[in-house]
């Protein structure tokens, strides 16, 4: 059973947890919407994974209506600024919501 999520997560702790989750690409789930936006913008899964692993917080972490910690991360990958809105689910998965 996964550890319970903390009552409050800071940007730094959320980013650290996201990096840990993204190290195992099987734990990163892409929504249909995110895949569609990635195709439109010619952004690969590898680019998004690199953004999750080495990015910085663009929009601060907040608890969403589903009980997940949601944040936006950005990084410069292959000469492009990439932003990914992502939700951390039960400390075991990262759900990529959209990619900008």
C-alpha angles and dihedrals in degrees: 000000000000121000114264117261115255119256089241128021123195124218090251095050092045091050091048091050092046091052090051092050093045091055086077104053090197088070093058115088122194118209119224088250092054092049091050092051091046090055092048092050097038094240118149130216088246090057091050092047090051089050090053092047099046107016133115129234112272099171118023123254117267136171111253130209091268094056094255126128107244127195143151119240127193135192139163105248123176090348094307131106108236125189124190126189106212138176123210109220119201092325091282106079139036117211114204105213101180141344125219 
